[in-house]
Amino acid sequence: MRTTNPCVSATLGVVLLMSFMSASFAYSGNWETVDDLEEPVVKMKATSPGHSVFGEYVGAHWCGPCMSSASPSLDNLKTSNPEDFTYVSFYESSSGGWPNDSPINRRSHIMAGSSGYPTFSFADEQTSPCLKVGAGGNNYYDPEYSSGGCMDPTSNDFQLDLTTTLDSANSQVTITFEANYVGPQPSVSVYVYGAITEKVGADAYDNGVKPHHNWRGWLLNSGNSGFLQITLDRNDPVQHTWTKPLSLVRASSGYSQWENFWPVLALMDGPHSSYNEFYAAIDLDMGPLVDLGVSEFESEISGGHIGLIPGDQIALSARVTNNGAEQHPSGADLVFSYMDGLDHIEIHREDVPSLSSGQSIQFNTNFDTTALNSVASGAVSIRAALENVDSDRVSSNDNQDLFIPYDMPPIATRPVTVDGSVIYRGEALTFELSAIPDDNVDDLTTMAAMLEYSLHAEQAWSSDWTTSEGLIGAGGNLRVAHELSTPLTAQTGNYDTRVKWVDSRGQASDWLVTESAFTLQNAIPSVVSPTDPNHAGMPTVKVETVESIPITGLIWDAETELGELEISSSAPQFIAWDPDSESISVEFDRIVYDSGGSPIPQGLFISIGDGEDTNTGTLLFNVIENGAPRWSSIPPQSFDEGESASIILTSFVSDTDEEGQPTNPSQLGLEIVEVYPDEAFETILVGHTLSVSAVDEDYVGTASVTVSASDGDQTTETVVTFFVNDVNDAPRINPDGIQRIVTKTQLATSVDLSEHVYDVDHDFEDLWVDIESFDVGSVSYDFPTGVLTMTWDEPGLELITITAIDPVGDSVSHVMEIEVVDSLPLAWEGLDDQPDLSVTFDTLDYNTNPVIAVNQITDHGLADIKIRWQVCNSLTGVCTDAGSSFGLSPFSIQANEGAGLRVGDYVGLTVTAVDSLGFDRKSEMLRSYAVEPVDDASGTEEEGQEATSGTRTPYFLLSVSLLALSTFLVSGTVLLRNKSRQSKTGMHNEPSRNQDLPLPPGGLPDGWTLEQWYYYGEEYLRGER
């Protein structure tokens, strides 16, 4: 049975509907109703597939392609191939509509995969090309029919017979159906598709054409629920009958009811409810099968060989069988022939006699193949074919072919060596041999190989050293192995080989010579493999100890005594070779462990010479402890910069006694041998705990600490490595020089922050510098250069916050104080702890006019120096004299109009200048008081020193003045009288007090009092003071 995918059916339905529509539109004539028309003329005869073909058709009276193409095509196909083709039509008439085809409902079954009319299904198929929707022309279904009609391949395994009998008394028709299975199976189960049709339908299309094989009723099982199911045993015919009323059909187109009563039956593998395979079909036009075929064809080469060599005799045997349902007449021929190029060359011909159904006959002949020519990997084609067969319906079994391969000589291929092409005397070399059979007869299992050798170019071929080892590999990698074993007495040099192959019939290949196929060398000394039975075993030595090891069983030479060998090595573990004792001295400096902590063997690479050749090899030694403390690998430790780490070393050191037995490592004494770099770290070892602390908080890198372990007898050292991880540090600001800056108003001051801001982890260019100031417009920062520029118009204290941020986001800030001034002070000696200026007077005695010298203590690089002096009286508060001196040269003053200093007078000094930085500098007024002369030499000397120093305090001078005032009051009468006298006589010399004198635009001159201005202001305005 078959099943149909509904999705596929729907898709095909759309495609077929489009075909139907295009076919429908092809019709352009006028359709008229005609009672009876001529049957269409047969256009052509379709090629028979050699078996019966069955199909089902669905159409309608109004369908253009149905009437113009589909029905005429089916009628033509049936007319031209009446014995091989039959079908059933489900037709919608203009008068009765669709027939009621229940319970089978075949029309819906057929249309499940279609989308329009006409639809024709070969053998119950639901997919293209077996399901055809639409039609065009009068032979639309011929290609599918000739291709087999989608019938099951075993169609010819079924023989069908159909008869009908009319009982005219009651108009009942008896339908007798017989089926016989002749196939290879013991039995098959089938369903009988049975339908009563009108050979020519009584209803017509709209154009008058009448469809054929119109369905009128079913031939069902006894329950009338479905098709009859029967079991067919091989060669055991089964018969079944149905009785139906003649009235099921109508007369039409000159056919009576009886003539138009047309049963159509078919065998399928499943019930009507599924889609099935159809085996065979029959109607009343389809007679018994006529088929004569070649059922057997065999050959045998003389000698029983598989392949053919021209000249062989071949016995041919063919059997002819009548597969038909009836007797087959004589007249057919059986022809034996072979192919020569594209031509069949006849070997022998036999007449086939008349054969009854199922009868067979065997024919034999002999074929001399001398005339044939062998072809590499080729074969001769021999045929047994029937000719002159009458009415044969199955042509596919009219001939059989045999293909006999030619047996060719093999072709040798170059042998391949397994382990190189150089061997030593006494060793063996394996060759892998293969060949090309050059035919389809032989393979390596049916061919034999011969391998021979000879010294190069001497042609002295021999196989004494070679033995076959049989087949190796499998499939396409199958080879024949030959071993070539050389004796110790063999001559050294290059050898040639040659190989020949012989197949199963004795056909031999040519000798294939390979020059210098292998080289035989002197049997050099070698290291005995540990897997060799003669190996003496792996020697055991103590680490860091010179040991003497006999080489017997470790080194071998087939031709030379061990004592005559020369053994050397460049390995540091090799000490010496002693041929007399046949031993080598070695010393290993360490033990090597595997991942599990177990010691592993260590190798010693040596060179061994026998006087003729030199070989190399590796001796393996088991190295054990020698009793000294042993350090294992200590994993590197790590800690962050500026921090510390500790590690307990006990688990990394071990110790053994003299016999190599472990002892307690905690009893070992540990000491620190060296620390590098020692200036960056502080290292402490307490017991077995090693602690390392970073002294330099910015150090990043590696610290190595060498530690020794001692068991009292032996000492060993190891290095413990500490990695100091780089931890990002915040930027830093060096405040030196920028903590407080004094600057002048309207003077641009610059600070290169790249000299003060730094980061141990990043370059200055990678830092972000942020500047904050209350007066934003007075500060600018140039990121590319790192220069901060500041300018203020007003004096005062300014604060600038500098913030440096690194790429990680860590930051640091510094507040810079900026003192903005109009001018900077100049400090006097005696008035300040850090004086800038000093002054000396040659005298400050009463009634003298001193010479003054101002000196620079601190080198400010002063320029434009102006020294303003004035003489004032502390008692009266009146300044009598003033003037200026430029530079630092000594200058003299005239006090009281040259009369000299008086009691209570002081000399006031004020210095203004510009320093090297461009700052205006100004001192406070320094007051130096006049003193009474002292006659005492010592006193005069001291007073002179004090006057010279200019450091008398106002308190001292005030005391002197008070003393003088007391004296003055005691003699007040004299003084008053003298004063009155002076007032009268010298009034014109004393200045008058002018309280209404206006002040100059700039206010009082420097050092003046208001009282002085009232007395001497007019002189100042006249330029006299």
Residue pairs with C-beta under 8 A, 6 or more apart in sequence:
1 269
1 270
1 271
1 274
1 275
1 276
1 277
2 124
2 125
2 270
2 274
2 275
2 276
2 277
3 274
3 275
4 112
4 113
4 126
4 127
4 275
6 112
8 113
8 126
8 127
9 112
9 113
9 126
9 127
10 113
12 113
12 114
12 126
12 127
12 128
12 131
12 133
13 113
13 114
13 115
13 116
13 133
14 115
15 128
15 133
16 114
16 115
16 116
16 119
16 128
16 131
16 132
16 133
16 134
17 114
17 115
17 116
17 133
17 134
18 134
19 133
19 134
20 65
20 115
20 116
20 117
20 118
20 133
20 134
21 116
21 134
22 134
23 64
23 65
23 69
23 134
23 135
23 136
24 63
24 64
24 65
24 134
26 64
26 65
26 68
26 136
27 64
27 65
27 68
29 207
31 64
31 67
31 205
31 206
31 207
32 206
32 207
32 208
33 204
33 206
33 208
34 204
34 207
34 208
35 204
35 208
36 208
36 210
36 253
37 208
37 209
37 210
39 75
39 79
39 253
40 72
40 75
40 76
40 138
40 209
42 76
42 79
42 80
43 76
43 138
43 139
44 76
44 80
44 139
44 142
45 80
45 81
46 77
46 80
46 81
46 139
46 142
46 145
46 146
47 146
48 81
48 84
48 146
48 393
49 84
49 145
49 146
49 147
49 148
49 149
49 151
50 84
50 156
50 393
50 394
50 395
50 396
51 84
51 148
51 151
51 155
51 156
51 280
51 393
51 394
52 84
52 85
52 86
52 151
52 155
52 160
52 280
52 281
52 282
52 286
53 84
53 85
53 86
53 122
53 123
53 145
53 148
53 149
53 151
53 281
54 86
54 87
54 122
54 123
54 149
54 151
54 193
54 264
54 266
54 278
54 280
54 281
55 87
55 88
55 120
55 121
55 122
55 123
55 141
55 149
56 87
56 88
56 89
56 90
56 106
56 110
56 120
56 121
56 124
57 70
57 71
57 74
57 87
57 88
57 89
57 90
57 118
57 119
57 120
57 211
57 213
58 89
58 90
58 91
58 107
58 110
58 111
58 114
58 117
58 118
58 119
58 120
59 66
59 67
59 70
59 71
59 89
59 90
59 91
59 92
59 117
59 118
59 119
59 211
60 66
60 91
60 92
60 117
61 67
61 91
61 92
61 93
61 94
61 203
61 204
61 205
61 206
62 94
62 205
62 206
63 70
63 117
63 118
63 205
65 117
65 118
65 134
65 135
65 136
66 117
66 118
66 135
66 205
66 211
67 205
67 206
67 207
67 209
68 135
68 207
68 209
69 118
69 135
69 136
69 137
69 138
69 140
70 118
70 120
70 135
70 140
71 89
71 118
71 205
71 209
71 210
71 211
71 212
72 138
72 209
73 135
73 137
73 138
73 139
73 140
73 141
73 142
74 87
74 89
74 120
74 141
74 211
74 212
74 213
75 212
76 138
76 139
77 85
77 139
77 141
77 142
77 145
78 85
78 86
78 87
78 212
78 213
78 285
81 145
82 285
82 286
83 285
83 286
83 287
83 393
84 286
84 393
85 145
85 149
86 213
86 264
86 266
86 281
86 282
86 283
86 285
86 286
87 120
87 213
87 264
88 106
88 195
88 197
88 213
88 215
88 264
89 197
89 201
89 211
89 212
89 213
89 214
89 215
90 98
90 99
90 101
90 106
90 107
90 110
90 215
91 99
91 201
91 203
91 211
91 214
91 215
92 98
93 203
94 203
94 206
95 203
96 203
98 107
99 215
99 216
101 107
101 215
101 218
103 220
103 224
103 225
103 226
104 218
104 220
104 226
104 227
104 272
106 215
106 272
109 272
110 119
110 121
111 119
112 126
113 121
113 126
113 127
113 131
114 131
114 133
115 133
116 133
116 134
118 133
118 134
118 135
119 131
119 132
119 133
120 131
120 132
120 135
120 141
121 130
121 131
121 132
122 130
122 131
122 132
122 141
122 144
122 145
122 149
122 150
122 151
123 130
123 149
123 150
123 151
123 152
123 277
123 278
124 268
124 275
124 276
124 277
124 278
125 131
125 150
125 275
126 275
129 143
129 144
130 144
130 150
132 140
132 141
132 144
144 150
150 278
151 278
151 279
151 280
152 269
152 277
152 278
152 279
154 183
154 279
155 279
155 280
156 289
156 291
156 323
156 394
157 181
157 182
157 183
157 184
157 279
158 179
158 180
158 181
158 182
158 183
158 232
158 267
158 279
158 280
159 179
159 180
159 182
159 237
159 280
159 288
159 289
159 325
160 177
160 178
160 179
160 180
160 265
160 267
160 280
160 281
160 282
160 286
161 177
161 178
161 179
161 180
161 282
161 288
161 325
162 175
162 176
162 177
162 178
162 263
162 265
162 282
162 283
162 284
162 286
163 175
163 176
164 173
164 174
164 175
164 176
164 261
164 263
164 284
165 173
165 174
165 176
166 172
166 173
166 246
166 258
166 261
167 173
167 174
171 245
171 246
171 247
172 243
172 244
172 245
172 246
173 243
173 244
173 245
173 246
173 258
173 261
174 241
174 242
174 243
175 194
175 196
175 219
175 241
175 242
175 243
175 244
175 263
176 239
176 240
176 241
177 192
177 194
177 219
177 239
177 240
177 241
177 242
177 265
177 282
178 237
178 238
178 239
179 190
179 192
179 230
179 232
179 237
179 238
179 267
180 232
180 235
180 236
180 237
180 238
181 187
181 188
181 232
181 233
181 234
181 235
181 236
182 234
182 235
182 323
183 234
184 234
185 234
186 233
186 234
187 231
187 232
187 233
187 234
188 231
188 232
189 229
189 230
189 231
189 232
189 269
190 229
190 230
190 231
190 232
190 267
190 268
190 269
190 279
191 226
191 227
191 228
191 229
191 230
191 267
191 268
191 269
191 270
191 271
191 272
191 276
192 219
192 227
192 228
192 229
192 230
192 240
192 265
192 266
192 267
193 227
193 265
193 266
193 267
193 268
193 272
193 278
193 281
194 218
194 219
194 220
194 227
194 228
194 242
194 263
194 264
194 265
195 215
195 217
195 218
195 219
195 263
195 264
195 265
196 215
196 216
196 217
196 218
196 219
196 244
196 248
196 249
196 261
196 262
196 263
197 213
197 214
197 215
197 216
197 249
197 262
197 263
197 264
198 212
198 213
198 214
198 216
198 249
198 250
198 252
198 260
198 261
198 262
199 212
199 213
199 255
199 259
199 260
199 261
199 262
200 210
200 212
200 252
200 253
200 255
200 260
201 210
201 211
201 212
201 213
201 214
201 252
202 210
202 214
202 249
202 250
202 251
202 252
202 260
203 210
203 211
203 214
204 210
205 211
210 252
210 253
213 262
213 264
213 283
216 248
216 249
217 244
217 248
219 228
219 242
219 244
219 263
219 265
220 226
220 227
220 228
221 227
221 228
221 229
226 271
226 272
226 273
227 268
227 271
227 272
228 240
229 271
230 238
230 240
231 238
232 238
246 257
246 258
246 261
247 257
248 261
249 257
249 260
249 261
249 262
250 257
250 260
251 257
251 259
251 260
252 260
262 283
262 284
263 283
263 284
264 281
264 282
264 283
265 281
265 282
265 283
266 278
266 279
266 280
266 281
266 282
267 278
267 279
267 280
267 281
268 276
268 277
268 278
268 279
269 276
269 277
269 279
270 276
270 277
288 324
288 325
288 326
289 323
289 324
289 325
289 393
289 394
290 324
290 325
290 326
290 328
290 390
290 391
290 392
290 393
291 322
291 323
291 324
291 392
291 393
291 394
291 397
292 320
292 321
292 322
292 323
292 324
292 328
292 332
292 352
292 355
292 386
292 389
292 392
292 398
293 320
293 321
293 323
293 386
293 394
293 397
293 398
294 318
294 319
294 320
294 321
294 334
294 384
294 385
294 386
294 397
294 398
294 399
294 400
295 319
295 320
295 321
295 323
295 360
295 397
296 317
296 318
296 319
296 362
296 400
297 316
297 317
297 318
297 319
297 384
297 400
297 401
297 402
298 316
298 317
298 318
298 402
299 314
299 315
299 316
299 317
299 367
299 382
299 402
299 404
300 314
300 315
301 307
301 308
301 312
301 313
301 314
301 404
302 312
302 313
302 314
302 315
303 312
305 312
305 407
305 504
305 505
306 405
306 407
306 441
307 404
307 405
307 406
307 407
307 408
307 439
307 440
307 441
307 442
307 505
308 314
308 369
308 372
308 374
308 379
308 380
308 404
308 405
308 406
308 407
309 374
309 406
309 407
309 505
309 507
310 369
310 370
310 371
310 372
310 373
310 374
310 406
311 368
311 369
311 370
312 369
313 366
313 367
313 368
313 369
314 366
314 367
314 369
314 382
314 404
315 364
315 365
315 366
315 367
316 336
316 347
316 348
316 364
316 365
316 366
316 367
316 382
316 384
317 362
317 363
317 364
318 334
318 336
318 362
318 363
318 384
318 400
319 360
319 361
319 362
319 363
320 332
320 334
320 352
320 355
320 360
320 361
320 362
320 363
320 386
321 355
321 358
321 359
321 360
322 328
322 355
322 356
322 357
322 358
322 359
322 360
323 358
323 394
323 397
324 357
324 393
325 357
326 357
327 354
327 355
327 356
327 357
328 354
328 355
328 356
328 357
328 390
329 354
329 390
330 351
330 352
330 353
330 354
331 352
331 388
331 390
332 351
332 352
332 386
332 387
332 388
332 389
332 390
333 349
333 350
333 351
333 352
333 386
333 387
333 388
334 349
334 350
334 351
334 352
334 363
334 384
334 385
334 386
334 387
335 346
335 348
335 349
335 350
335 383
335 384
335 385
335 386
335 387
336 346
336 347
336 348
336 349
336 365
336 367
336 382
336 383
336 384
337 344
337 345
337 346
337 347
337 382
337 383
337 385
338 344
338 345
338 347
338 367
338 372
338 380
338 381
338 382
338 383
339 345
339 380
339 381
339 382
339 383
344 383
347 365
347 367
347 382
348 365
348 367
350 363
350 365
352 361
352 386
353 361
355 361
363 384
367 382
369 380
372 380
374 406
374 407
374 408
375 406
376 406
376 408
376 438
376 439
377 408
377 438
377 439
377 440
378 405
378 406
378 439
379 403
379 404
379 405
379 406
379 440
380 403
380 404
380 406
381 401
381 402
381 403
382 401
382 402
382 403
382 404
383 399
383 400
383 401
383 402
384 399
384 400
385 398
385 399
385 400
386 392
386 398
386 399
389 398
392 398
405 439
405 440
405 441
406 439
406 441
407 439
407 441
407 442
407 503
407 505
407 507
408 437
408 438
408 439
408 441
408 507
409 438
409 503
409 507
409 508
409 509
410 435
410 436
410 437
410 438
410 442
410 447
410 501
410 502
410 503
410 507
410 508
410 509
411 435
411 436
411 438
411 501
411 509
412 435
412 449
412 499
412 500
412 501
412 509
412 510
412 511
412 512
413 433
413 434
413 435
413 436
413 512
414 512
414 514
415 431
415 432
415 433
415 451
415 482
415 497
415 499
415 514
415 517
416 431
416 432
417 429
417 430
417 431
417 432
417 517
417 518
418 429
418 430
418 431
418 432
419 429
419 430
421 429
421 517
421 518
421 519
422 518
422 519
422 521
423 429
423 486
423 518
423 519
423 520
423 521
424 520
424 521
424 522
424 523
424 524
425 486
425 487
425 488
425 489
425 490
425 492
425 520
425 521
425 522
425 523
425 558
425 559
426 486
426 487
426 488
426 523
426 558
427 485
427 486
427 523
428 483
428 484
428 485
428 486
429 483
429 484
429 486
429 518
430 469
430 481
430 482
430 483
430 484
431 451
431 481
431 482
431 483
431 484
431 497
432 472
432 479
432 480
432 481
433 449
433 451
433 479
433 480
433 481
433 482
433 499
434 444
434 478
434 479
434 480
435 444
435 447
435 449
435 501
435 509
437 443
437 447
437 503
441 503
441 504
442 503
442 504
443 478
444 471
444 478
444 479
444 480
445 471
445 478
446 503
446 504
447 501
447 502
447 503
447 504
448 501
448 502
449 468
449 480
449 482
449 499
449 500
449 501
450 463
450 499
450 500
450 501
450 502
451 463
451 466
451 482
451 484
451 497
451 498
451 499
452 461
452 462
452 463
452 466
452 497
452 498
452 499
453 461
453 462
453 463
453 465
453 466
453 484
453 495
453 496
453 497
453 498
453 517
454 460
454 461
454 462
454 495
454 496
454 497
454 498
455 491
455 493
455 494
455 495
455 496
456 493
456 494
456 495
456 496
456 515
456 516
457 496
457 515
461 498
465 484
465 485
465 486
465 487
465 490
466 482
466 483
466 484
467 482
467 483
467 485
468 480
468 481
468 482
469 480
469 481
469 482
469 483
470 480
470 481
471 478
471 479
471 480
471 481
472 478
472 479
472 480
472 481
473 479
484 518
486 520
488 523
488 558
488 559
490 520
491 520
492 520
492 521
492 522
493 519
493 520
494 516
494 518
494 519
494 520
495 516
495 517
495 518
495 519
495 520
496 513
496 514
496 515
496 516
496 517
497 513
497 514
497 517
497 518
498 511
498 512
498 513
498 514
499 511
499 512
499 514
500 508
500 509
500 510
500 511
500 512
501 508
501 509
502 508
502 509
521 613
522 559
522 610
522 612
522 613
523 557
523 558
523 559
524 557
524 608
524 610
524 612
524 613
524 614
524 615
525 555
525 556
525 557
525 560
525 565
525 608
525 609
525 610
525 615
526 555
526 556
526 557
526 608
526 615
526 617
527 554
527 555
527 556
527 606
527 608
527 617
527 618
527 619
528 534
528 535
528 536
528 553
528 554
528 555
528 556
529 535
530 538
530 620
534 553
534 556
535 553
535 554
536 550
536 552
536 553
536 554
537 553
538 601
538 620
538 621
538 622
539 547
539 549
539 554
539 619
539 621
539 622
540 621
540 622
540 623
540 624
541 547
541 549
541 586
541 587
541 588
541 621
541 622
541 623
541 624
542 623
542 624
542 625
542 626
542 660
543 588
543 589
543 590
543 591
543 623
543 624
543 625
543 626
544 587
544 588
544 589
544 590
544 626
544 628
545 587
545 626
546 575
546 585
546 586
546 587
547 585
547 586
547 587
548 578
548 581
548 583
548 584
548 585
549 583
549 584
549 585
549 586
549 621
550 581
550 582
550 583
551 562
551 567
551 582
551 583
551 584
552 562
552 582
554 619
555 562
555 565
555 567
555 608
555 617
555 619
557 565
557 608
557 610
559 610
560 610
560 611
562 579
562 582
563 579
563 580
563 582
564 579
564 610
564 611
565 579
565 608
565 609
565 610
566 577
566 608
566 609
566 610
566 611
567 577
567 584
567 606
567 607
567 608
567 609
568 574
568 577
568 606
568 607
569 604
569 605
569 606
569 607
570 605
571 604
571 605
571 606
572 589
573 586
573 587
573 588
573 589
573 602
573 604
574 584
574 585
574 586
574 604
574 606
575 584
575 585
575 586
575 587
576 584
576 585
577 584
577 585
578 584
578 585
584 606
586 604
586 621
588 602
588 621
588 623
590 623
591 599
591 623
591 624
591 625
591 630
592 599
592 600
592 602
592 623
593 599
593 600
593 632
594 600
597 632
599 622
599 623
599 624
601 620
601 621
601 622
601 623
602 620
602 621
602 623
603 618
603 619
603 620
603 621
604 618
604 619
604 620
604 621
605 616
605 617
605 618
606 616
606 617
606 618
606 619
607 614
607 615
607 616
608 614
608 615
608 616
608 617
609 615
624 660
625 656
625 660
626 656
626 660
627 655
627 656
627 657
627 658
627 660
627 711
627 713
627 714
628 655
628 711
628 713
628 714
628 715
628 716
629 653
629 654
629 655
629 665
629 668
629 709
629 710
629 711
629 714
629 715
629 716
630 653
630 654
630 655
630 656
630 716
631 652
631 653
631 709
631 716
631 717
631 718
632 652
632 653
632 654
633 652
634 647
634 649
634 652
634 718
634 720
634 721
636 721
636 722
636 723
637 645
637 647
637 692
637 720
637 721
637 722
637 723
638 645
638 722
638 723
638 724
638 725
639 645
639 692
639 694
639 722
639 723
639 724
639 725
640 724
640 725
640 727
641 694
641 697
641 698
641 699
641 700
641 724
641 725
641 726
641 727
641 729
642 694
642 697
642 698
642 727
643 693
643 694
644 691
644 692
644 693
644 694
645 691
645 692
645 722
646 689
646 690
646 691
646 692
647 689
647 690
647 720
648 688
648 689
648 690
649 670
649 688
649 689
649 690
649 707
649 720
650 665
650 666
650 688
652 718
653 665
653 668
653 670
653 709
653 718
654 662
654 665
655 662
655 663
655 664
655 665
655 667
655 668
655 709
655 711
656 662
656 663
657 663
663 711
666 688
667 711
668 709
668 710
668 711
669 709
669 710
669 711
669 712
670 685
670 687
670 688
670 690
670 707
670 708
670 709
670 710
671 685
671 707
671 708
671 710
672 683
672 685
672 690
672 705
672 706
672 707
673 706
673 707
673 708
673 717
674 704
674 705
674 706
675 681
675 683
675 703
675 704
675 705
675 706
676 703
676 704
676 705
677 699
677 703
679 695
679 696
680 694
680 695
680 696
680 699
680 703
681 692
681 693
681 694
681 695
681 699
681 703
681 722
682 692
682 693
682 695
683 690
683 691
683 692
683 693
683 705
684 690
684 691
684 693
685 691
685 707
690 705
690 707
690 720
692 703
692 705
692 722
694 724
698 729
698 760
699 724
700 724
700 725
700 726
701 723
701 724
702 721
702 722
702 723
702 724
703 721
703 722
703 724
704 719
704 720
704 721
704 722
705 719
705 720
705 722
706 717
706 718
706 719
706 720
707 717
707 718
707 719
707 720
708 715
708 716
708 717
709 715
709 716
709 717
709 718
726 761
728 761
728 806
728 808
728 810
729 759
729 760
729 761
729 810
730 759
730 806
730 810
730 811
730 812
731 757
731 758
731 759
731 762
731 767
731 804
731 805
731 806
731 810
731 811
731 812
732 757
732 758
732 759
732 760
732 804
732 812
733 756
733 757
733 802
733 804
733 812
733 813
733 814
734 755
734 756
734 757
734 758
735 756
735 814
735 816
736 756
737 756
738 751
738 756
738 814
738 816
739 816
739 817
740 816
740 817
740 818
740 819
741 749
741 751
741 816
741 817
741 818
741 819
742 818
742 819
742 821
742 824
742 919
743 749
743 790
743 792
743 818
743 819
743 820
743 821
744 820
744 821
744 822
744 823
744 824
744 918
744 919
744 920
745 792
745 793
745 794
745 795
745 820
745 821
745 822
746 791
746 792
746 793
747 791
747 918
747 919
748 789
748 790
748 791
749 789
749 790
749 791
749 818
750 787
750 788
750 789
750 790
751 787
751 788
751 790
751 816
752 785
752 786
752 787
752 788
753 769
753 781
753 786
753 787
753 788
753 802
754 764
754 785
754 786
757 764
757 767
757 769
757 786
757 802
757 804
758 764
759 766
759 767
759 804
759 806
761 806
761 808
762 806
762 807
764 786
766 806
766 807
767 804
767 805
767 806
767 807
768 804
768 805
768 806
769 781
769 783
769 786
769 802
769 803
769 804
769 805
770 802
770 803
770 804
770 805
771 779
771 781
771 788
771 800
771 801
771 802
771 803
772 800
772 801
772 803
773 779
773 798
773 799
773 800
773 801
774 798
774 799
775 792
775 798
778 790
778 791
778 792
778 798
779 788
779 789
779 790
779 800
780 788
780 789
781 787
781 788
781 789
782 789
788 800
788 802
790 798
790 800
790 818
792 798
792 818
792 820
794 820
795 820
795 821
795 822
796 820
797 817
797 818
797 819
797 820
798 817
798 818
798 819
798 820
799 815
799 816
799 817
799 818
800 815
800 816
800 818
801 813
801 814
801 815
801 816
802 813
802 814
802 815
802 816
803 811
803 812
803 813
804 811
804 812
804 813
805 811
821 919
822 920
823 912
823 919
823 920
823 921
823 922
824 915
824 919
824 920
824 921
824 922
825 836
825 921
825 922
825 923
825 924
826 836
826 837
826 860
826 911
826 913
826 921
826 922
826 923
827 834
827 835
827 836
827 837
827 923
828 835
828 836
828 837
828 838
828 839
828 923
828 924
828 926
829 835
829 837
829 838
829 839
829 857
829 951
830 949
830 950
830 951
831 924
831 926
834 858
835 857
835 858
836 856
836 857
836 858
836 860
836 921
836 923
837 854
837 855
837 856
837 857
837 911
837 923
838 854
838 855
838 857
838 950
839 852
839 853
839 854
839 855
839 909
839 926
839 928
839 950
840 852
840 853
840 855
840 948
840 949
840 950
841 850
841 851
841 852
841 907
841 928
841 947
841 948
841 950
842 850
842 851
842 948
843 850
843 851
843 944
843 947
844 850
844 901
844 907
844 928
844 929
844 930
844 931
844 947
844 950
845 901
845 930
845 931
845 932
845 933
845 947
846 900
846 901
846 902
846 903
846 930
846 931
846 932
846 933
847 899
847 900
847 901
847 902
848 895
848 900
848 901
849 892
849 893
849 894
849 895
849 898
849 900
849 901
850 892
850 893
850 901
850 907
851 890
851 891
851 892
852 867
852 869
852 885
852 890
852 891
852 892
852 893
852 907
852 909
853 888
853 890
854 867
854 888
854 909
854 911
855 888
856 862
856 888
860 913
860 915
860 916
860 921
861 915
861 916
861 917
862 913
862 914
862 915
862 916
862 921
863 913
863 914
863 915
863 916
864 912
864 913
864 914
865 886
865 887
865 888
865 911
865 912
865 913
866 884
866 885
866 886
866 911
866 912
866 913
867 884
867 885
867 886
867 888
867 891
867 909
867 910
867 911
868 882
868 883
868 884
868 909
868 910
868 911
868 912
868 1006
868 1007
869 882
869 883
869 884
869 885
869 891
869 893
869 907
869 908
869 909
869 910
870 879
870 881
870 882
870 883
870 907
870 908
870 1007
870 1008
871 879
871 880
871 881
871 882
871 893
871 895
871 896
871 901
871 905
871 906
871 907
871 908
872 878
872 879
872 880
872 905
872 906
872 908
872 1007
872 1009
872 1012
873 879
873 880
873 902
873 904
873 905
873 906
874 904
874 905
874 906
874 929
874 954
874 957
874 958
874 961
875 903
875 904
875 961
875 965
876 904
877 1009
877 1011
877 1012
878 1009
878 1011
878 1012
878 1015
878 1016
879 908
879 1007
879 1008
879 1009
879 1012
879 1016
880 895
880 896
880 897
880 905
880 1016
881 893
881 894
881 895
881 896
881 897
881 1025
882 1005
882 1007
882 1008
882 1025
883 893
885 891
893 907
895 901
895 902
895 905
895 907
895 930
896 902
896 905
901 907
901 930
902 930
903 930
903 932
903 961
903 964
904 930
904 961
904 964
905 929
905 930
906 927
906 928
906 929
906 930
906 957
907 927
907 928
907 930
908 925
908 926
908 927
908 1007
909 923
909 925
909 926
909 928
910 922
910 923
910 924
910 925
910 926
910 1006
910 1007
911 921
911 922
911 923
912 920
912 921
912 922
912 923
913 920
913 921
913 922
914 920
914 921
915 921
925 1007
926 950
927 954
928 950
928 952
929 952
929 954
929 957
929 960
931 943
931 946
931 947
931 952
931 957
931 960
932 960
932 964
933 940
933 943
934 940
934 942
934 943
946 952
968 975
991 1015
991 1016
991 1018
991 1019
992 1015
993 1014
993 1015
994 1014
994 1015
994 1017
994 1018
995 1014
997 1013
997 1014
997 1017
997 1018
999 1013
999 1017
1000 1020
1000 1021
1004 1010
1004 1013
1005 1020
1008 1020
1013 1020
1016 1025
1019 1025
